[in-house]
Amino acid sequence: MPSRNDLVLRACAVNVDYTLAKYQNDSVLEQAVLNAEKNLGASSTATTLAVPAVVKSRVAGDKNV
């Protein structure tokens, strides 16, 4: 399973609201992201959410990136 930061980045890319109040469980967020990614292929236009600065800094500082 991807980390929460990875899920937030993917959620932003497919315009899924990633807030903790809505998706307290990572697996529920991952399922929503997977469904949005699957449905994105049928859509010709996409809008993205802004990635939170906290997630950007954590991912940028990750040695695995």
Backbone atoms as SQL, in Angstrom:
CREATE TABLE atoms (id INTEGER PRIMARY KEY, chain TEXT, resi INTEGER, resn TEXT, atom TEXT, x REAL, y REAL, z REAL);
INSERT INTO atoms VALUES
  (1, 'A', 1, 'MET', 'N', 0.841, -1.168, 0.000),
  (2, 'A', 1, 'MET', 'CA', 0.000, 0.000, 0.000),
  (3, 'A', 1, 'MET', 'C', 0.889, 1.235, 0.000),
  (4, 'A', 2, 'PRO', 'N', 0.550, 2.225, -0.821),
  (5, 'A', 2, 'PRO', 'CA', 1.329, 3.460, -0.852),
  (6, 'A', 2, 'PRO', 'C', 1.190, 4.256, 0.447),
  (7, 'A', 3, 'SER', 'N', 2.142, 5.125, 0.696),
  (8, 'A', 3, 'SER', 'CA', 2.068, 5.960, 1.893),
  (9, 'A', 3, 'SER', 'C', 0.963, 7.002, 1.730),
  (10, 'A', 4, 'ARG', 'N', 0.582, 7.628, 2.825),
  (11, 'A', 4, 'ARG', 'CA', -0.462, 8.658, 2.792),
  (12, 'A', 4, 'ARG', 'C', -0.037, 9.806, 1.890),
  (13, 'A', 5, 'ASN', 'N', 1.241, 10.192, 1.926),
  (14, 'A', 5, 'ASN', 'CA', 1.720, 11.285, 1.073),
  (15, 'A', 5, 'ASN', 'C', 1.577, 10.931, -0.402),
  (16, 'A', 6, 'ASP', 'N', 1.903, 9.699, -0.767),
  (17, 'A', 6, 'ASP', 'CA', 1.743, 9.260, -2.155),
  (18, 'A', 6, 'ASP', 'C', 0.278, 9.311, -2.570),
  (19, 'A', 7, 'LEU', 'N', -0.595, 8.891, -1.675),
  (20, 'A', 7, 'LEU', 'CA', -2.027, 8.920, -1.971),
  (21, 'A', 7, 'LEU', 'C', -2.532, 10.352, -2.139),
  (22, 'A', 8, 'VAL', 'N', -2.024, 11.269, -1.308),
  (23, 'A', 8, 'VAL', 'CA', -2.437, 12.670, -1.421),
  (24, 'A', 8, 'VAL', 'C', -1.999, 13.242, -2.766),
  (25, 'A', 9, 'LEU', 'N', -0.787, 12.936, -3.193),
  (26, 'A', 9, 'LEU', 'CA', -0.312, 13.412, -4.496),
  (27, 'A', 9, 'LEU', 'C', -1.179, 12.866, -5.627),
  (28, 'A', 10, 'ARG', 'N', -1.472, 11.579, -5.569),
  (29, 'A', 10, 'ARG', 'CA', -2.320, 10.973, -6.603),
  (30, 'A', 10, 'ARG', 'C', -3.733, 11.521, -6.550),
  (31, 'A', 11, 'ALA', 'N', -4.244, 11.764, -5.343),
  (32, 'A', 11, 'ALA', 'CA', -5.593, 12.323, -5.189),
  (33, 'A', 11, 'ALA', 'C', -5.662, 13.724, -5.794),
  (34, 'A', 12, 'CYS', 'N', -4.628, 14.523, -5.566),
  (35, 'A', 12, 'CYS', 'CA', -4.600, 15.866, -6.149),
  (36, 'A', 12, 'CYS', 'C', -4.582, 15.803, -7.673),
  (37, 'A', 13, 'ALA', 'N', -3.872, 14.842, -8.207),
  (38, 'A', 13, 'ALA', 'CA', -3.761, 14.718, -9.659),
  (39, 'A', 13, 'ALA', 'C', -5.089, 14.375, -10.320),
  (40, 'A', 14, 'VAL', 'N', -5.960, 13.680, -9.611),
  (41, 'A', 14, 'VAL', 'CA', -7.248, 13.285, -10.196),
  (42, 'A', 14, 'VAL', 'C', -8.423, 14.002, -9.542),
  (43, 'A', 15, 'ASN', 'N', -8.118, 15.092, -8.783),
  (44, 'A', 15, 'ASN', 'CA', -9.142, 15.950, -8.196),
  (45, 'A', 15, 'ASN', 'C', -10.040, 15.228, -7.191),
  (46, 'A', 16, 'VAL', 'N', -9.449, 14.427, -6.324),
  (47, 'A', 16, 'VAL', 'CA', -10.174, 13.755, -5.248),
  (48, 'A', 16, 'VAL', 'C', -9.880, 14.505, -3.954),
  (49, 'A', 17, 'ASP', 'N', -10.929, 14.822, -3.196),
  (50, 'A', 17, 'ASP', 'CA', -10.757, 15.518, -1.917),
  (51, 'A', 17, 'ASP', 'C', -10.113, 14.537, -0.937),
  (52, 'A', 18, 'TYR', 'N', -8.918, 14.838, -0.490),
  (53, 'A', 18, 'TYR', 'CA', -8.125, 13.908, 0.313),
  (54, 'A', 18, 'TYR', 'C', -8.183, 14.202, 1.807),
  (55, 'A', 19, 'THR', 'N', -9.028, 15.123, 2.246),
  (56, 'A', 19, 'THR', 'CA', -9.017, 15.568, 3.638),
  (57, 'A', 19, 'THR', 'C', -9.232, 14.410, 4.609),
  (58, 'A', 20, 'LEU', 'N', -8.620, 14.533, 5.760),
  (59, 'A', 20, 'LEU', 'CA', -8.708, 13.488, 6.773),
  (60, 'A', 20, 'LEU', 'C', -10.139, 13.284, 7.262),
  (61, 'A', 21, 'ALA', 'N', -10.935, 14.348, 7.275),
  (62, 'A', 21, 'ALA', 'CA', -12.315, 14.211, 7.734),
  (63, 'A', 21, 'ALA', 'C', -13.110, 13.280, 6.814),
  (64, 'A', 22, 'LYS', 'N', -12.798, 13.314, 5.537),
  (65, 'A', 22, 'LYS', 'CA', -13.535, 12.487, 4.589),
  (66, 'A', 22, 'LYS', 'C', -12.928, 11.086, 4.470),
  (67, 'A', 23, 'TYR', 'N', -11.610, 10.995, 4.475),
  (68, 'A', 23, 'TYR', 'CA', -10.919, 9.713, 4.304),
  (69, 'A', 23, 'TYR', 'C', -9.946, 9.489, 5.460),
  (70, 'A', 24, 'GLN', 'N', -10.449, 9.049, 6.581),
  (71, 'A', 24, 'GLN', 'CA', -9.584, 8.783, 7.724),
  (72, 'A', 24, 'GLN', 'C', -8.788, 7.498, 7.525),
  (73, 'A', 25, 'ASN', 'N', -9.288, 6.605, 6.708),
  (74, 'A', 25, 'ASN', 'CA', -8.651, 5.325, 6.448),
  (75, 'A', 25, 'ASN', 'C', -7.944, 5.409, 5.092),
  (76, 'A', 26, 'ASP', 'N', -6.662, 5.088, 5.043),
  (77, 'A', 26, 'ASP', 'CA', -5.897, 5.173, 3.796),
  (78, 'A', 26, 'ASP', 'C', -6.442, 4.263, 2.705),
  (79, 'A', 27, 'SER', 'N', -6.944, 3.104, 3.079),
  (80, 'A', 27, 'SER', 'CA', -7.436, 2.184, 2.055),
  (81, 'A', 27, 'SER', 'C', -8.692, 2.721, 1.378),
  (82, 'A', 28, 'VAL', 'N', -9.508, 3.480, 2.098),
  (83, 'A', 28, 'VAL', 'CA', -10.700, 4.094, 1.499),
  (84, 'A', 28, 'VAL', 'C', -10.274, 5.191, 0.530),
  (85, 'A', 29, 'LEU', 'N', -9.275, 5.984, 0.926),
  (86, 'A', 29, 'LEU', 'CA', -8.752, 7.014, 0.033),
  (87, 'A', 29, 'LEU', 'C', -8.134, 6.372, -1.203),
  (88, 'A', 30, 'GLU', 'N', -7.382, 5.293, -1.013),
  (89, 'A', 30, 'GLU', 'CA', -6.758, 4.624, -2.159),
  (90, 'A', 30, 'GLU', 'C', -7.823, 4.110, -3.131),
  (91, 'A', 31, 'GLN', 'N', -8.907, 3.564, -2.615),
  (92, 'A', 31, 'GLN', 'CA', -9.974, 3.073, -3.480),
  (93, 'A', 31, 'GLN', 'C', -10.612, 4.219, -4.263),
  (94, 'A', 32, 'ALA', 'N', -10.821, 5.356, -3.611),
  (95, 'A', 32, 'ALA', 'CA', -11.387, 6.515, -4.296),
  (96, 'A', 32, 'ALA', 'C', -10.448, 7.013, -5.391),
  (97, 'A', 33, 'VAL', 'N', -9.144, 7.014, -5.101),
  (98, 'A', 33, 'VAL', 'CA', -8.160, 7.454, -6.086),
  (99, 'A', 33, 'VAL', 'C', -8.121, 6.480, -7.269),
  (100, 'A', 34, 'LEU', 'N', -8.134, 5.195, -6.984),
  (101, 'A', 34, 'LEU', 'CA', -8.122, 4.203, -8.066),
  (102, 'A', 34, 'LEU', 'C', -9.348, 4.346, -8.962),
  (103, 'A', 35, 'ASN', 'N', -10.505, 4.553, -8.359),
  (104, 'A', 35, 'ASN', 'CA', -11.727, 4.742, -9.155),
  (105, 'A', 35, 'ASN', 'C', -11.640, 6.006, -9.995),
  (106, 'A', 36, 'ALA', 'N', -11.120, 7.088, -9.418),
  (107, 'A', 36, 'ALA', 'CA', -10.981, 8.339, -10.157),
  (108, 'A', 36, 'ALA', 'C', -9.976, 8.189, -11.299),
  (109, 'A', 37, 'GLU', 'N', -8.878, 7.480, -11.046),
  (110, 'A', 37, 'GLU', 'CA', -7.882, 7.254, -12.103),
  (111, 'A', 37, 'GLU', 'C', -8.469, 6.416, -13.233),
  (112, 'A', 38, 'LYS', 'N', -9.262, 5.427, -12.879),
  (113, 'A', 38, 'LYS', 'CA', -9.891, 4.582, -13.892),
  (114, 'A', 38, 'LYS', 'C', -10.875, 5.387, -14.735),
  (115, 'A', 39, 'ASN', 'N', -11.657, 6.236, -14.083),
  (116, 'A', 39, 'ASN', 'CA', -12.658, 7.030, -14.787),
  (117, 'A', 39, 'ASN', 'C', -12.047, 8.203, -15.545),
  (118, 'A', 40, 'LEU', 'N', -10.839, 8.594, -15.201),
  (119, 'A', 40, 'LEU', 'CA', -10.186, 9.712, -15.861),
  (120, 'A', 40, 'LEU', 'C', -9.942, 9.420, -17.340),
  (121, 'A', 41, 'GLY', 'N', -9.715, 8.168, -17.683),
  (122, 'A', 41, 'GLY', 'CA', -9.490, 7.796, -19.076),
  (123, 'A', 41, 'GLY', 'C', -10.683, 8.095, -19.960),
  (124, 'A', 42, 'ALA', 'N', -11.887, 8.071, -19.401),
  (125, 'A', 42, 'ALA', 'CA', -13.093, 8.343, -20.171),
  (126, 'A', 42, 'ALA', 'C', -13.304, 9.839, -20.366),
  (127, 'A', 43, 'SER', 'N', -12.656, 10.648, -19.545),
  (128, 'A', 43, 'SER', 'CA', -12.813, 12.095, -19.604),
  (129, 'A', 43, 'SER', 'C', -11.681, 12.704, -20.420),
  (130, 'A', 44, 'SER', 'N', -12.023, 13.710, -21.219),
  (131, 'A', 44, 'SER', 'CA', -10.977, 14.349, -22.019),
  (132, 'A', 44, 'SER', 'C', -10.340, 15.525, -21.300),
  (133, 'A', 45, 'THR', 'N', -11.009, 16.055, -20.264),
  (134, 'A', 45, 'THR', 'CA', -10.443, 17.173, -19.513),
  (135, 'A', 45, 'THR', 'C', -10.304, 16.784, -18.053),
  (136, 'A', 46, 'ALA', 'N', -9.330, 17.347, -17.417),
  (137, 'A', 46, 'ALA', 'CA', -9.113, 17.062, -15.995),
  (138, 'A', 46, 'ALA', 'C', -8.628, 18.316, -15.300),
  (139, 'A', 47, 'THR', 'N', -9.074, 18.494, -14.083),
  (140, 'A', 47, 'THR', 'CA', -8.556, 19.575, -13.250),
  (141, 'A', 47, 'THR', 'C', -7.860, 18.941, -12.066),
  (142, 'A', 48, 'THR', 'N', -6.892, 19.614, -11.533),
  (143, 'A', 48, 'THR', 'CA', -6.151, 19.049, -10.405),
  (144, 'A', 48, 'THR', 'C', -6.228, 19.970, -9.212),
  (145, 'A', 49, 'LEU', 'N', -6.111, 19.397, -8.034),
  (146, 'A', 49, 'LEU', 'CA', -6.047, 20.156, -6.794),
  (147, 'A', 49, 'LEU', 'C', -4.606, 20.534, -6.527),
  (148, 'A', 50, 'ALA', 'N', -4.410, 21.587, -5.779),
  (149, 'A', 50, 'ALA', 'CA', -3.058, 21.987, -5.386),
  (150, 'A', 50, 'ALA', 'C', -2.544, 21.032, -4.312),
  (151, 'A', 51, 'VAL', 'N', -1.307, 20.614, -4.452),
  (152, 'A', 51, 'VAL', 'CA', -0.688, 19.721, -3.479),
  (153, 'A', 51, 'VAL', 'C', -0.293, 20.545, -2.260),
  (154, 'A', 52, 'PRO', 'N', -0.663, 20.086, -1.053),
  (155, 'A', 52, 'PRO', 'CA', -0.298, 20.838, 0.140),
  (156, 'A', 52, 'PRO', 'C', 1.214, 20.951, 0.299),
  (157, 'A', 53, 'ALA', 'N', 1.677, 22.083, 0.831),
  (158, 'A', 53, 'ALA', 'CA', 3.114, 22.322, 0.995),
  (159, 'A', 53, 'ALA', 'C', 3.756, 21.283, 1.900),
  (160, 'A', 54, 'VAL', 'N', 3.031, 20.806, 2.895),
  (161, 'A', 54, 'VAL', 'CA', 3.586, 19.804, 3.818),
  (162, 'A', 54, 'VAL', 'C', 3.922, 18.527, 3.057),
  (163, 'A', 55, 'VAL', 'N', 3.049, 18.114, 2.165),
  (164, 'A', 55, 'VAL', 'CA', 3.291, 16.893, 1.391),
  (165, 'A', 55, 'VAL', 'C', 4.450, 17.117, 0.427),
  (166, 'A', 56, 'LYS', 'N', 4.500, 18.284, -0.199),
  (167, 'A', 56, 'LYS', 'CA', 5.603, 18.577, -1.118),
  (168, 'A', 56, 'LYS', 'C', 6.940, 18.472, -0.404),
  (169, 'A', 57, 'SER', 'N', 7.035, 19.042, 0.785),
  (170, 'A', 57, 'SER', 'CA', 8.309, 19.032, 1.487),
  (171, 'A', 57, 'SER', 'C', 8.682, 17.632, 1.939),
  (172, 'A', 58, 'ARG', 'N', 7.710, 16.835, 2.358),
  (173, 'A', 58, 'ARG', 'CA', 8.013, 15.464, 2.781),
  (174, 'A', 58, 'ARG', 'C', 8.475, 14.618, 1.620),
  (175, 'A', 59, 'VAL', 'N', 7.820, 14.762, 0.473),
  (176, 'A', 59, 'VAL', 'CA', 8.195, 13.961, -0.686),
  (177, 'A', 59, 'VAL', 'C', 9.547, 14.422, -1.221),
  (178, 'A', 60, 'ALA', 'N', 9.775, 15.726, -1.252),
  (179, 'A', 60, 'ALA', 'CA', 11.041, 16.251, -1.768),
  (180, 'A', 60, 'ALA', 'C', 12.211, 15.800, -0.883),
  (181, 'A', 61, 'GLY', 'N', 11.978, 15.651, 0.406),
  (182, 'A', 61, 'GLY', 'CA', 13.045, 15.237, 1.307),
  (183, 'A', 61, 'GLY', 'C', 13.198, 13.739, 1.422),
  (184, 'A', 62, 'ASP', 'N', 12.360, 12.986, 0.750),
  (185, 'A', 62, 'ASP', 'CA', 12.405, 11.524, 0.835),
  (186, 'A', 62, 'ASP', 'C', 13.593, 11.003, 0.042),
  (187, 'A', 63, 'LYS', 'N', 14.397, 10.160, 0.632),
  (188, 'A', 63, 'LYS', 'CA', 15.579, 9.616, -0.044),
  (189, 'A', 63, 'LYS', 'C', 15.203, 8.646, -1.150),
  (190, 'A', 64, 'ASN', 'N', 13.979, 8.126, -1.123),
  (191, 'A', 64, 'ASN', 'CA', 13.558, 7.167, -2.134),
  (192, 'A', 64, 'ASN', 'C', 13.032, 7.814, -3.402),
  (193, 'A', 65, 'VAL', 'N', 12.896, 9.142, -3.403),
  (194, 'A', 65, 'VAL', 'CA', 12.333, 9.821, -4.562),
  (195, 'A', 65, 'VAL', 'C', 13.436, 10.167, -5.518);
